[in-house]
Amino acid sequence: MTRDLKPSQVDLSSRGPAQPSEAKVFVEVLCGADGLGTIRKVRVFPGMTVRDAIEASGLLREYPHLAEREWVLSSYGRRIQSSAPVSTEQRIEILGPLLMSPKEARRQLAVKRASRDTSIQRRGR
């Protein structure tokens, strides 16, 4: 897992210089999609959205394939929209698509447990 904690490297030139009255506010942008496991700490300003923070993190430049599809976004496990405003010390998580539906996963687990239980019973005889 990589961890980049140098907000000075984040390109926020489109935002302009910080005003003296603005406090330094940081958010974490995590990318768990495709097994990347990357965490970036990004300086944000009032009015920035979740999408702005993701773009400022540099993850889209570093992993161009992320820009080619829709993201599933969450903050502390709760789904959020890319247009939502960023709040202080928020954690933005970029998630990959589900590999299978939860219903299918439960079905496969039940089949696996049932086959394991029958093999244990056969050995016990």
Secondary structure, 3 states (H helix, E strand, C coil): CEEECCHHHCCCCCCCCCCCCCCCEEEEEEECHHHCCEEEEEEECCCCEHHHHHHHHCHHHHCHHHHHCCCEEEECCEECCCCCECCCCCEEEEECCCCCCHHHHHHHHHHHHHHHHHHHHHHHC
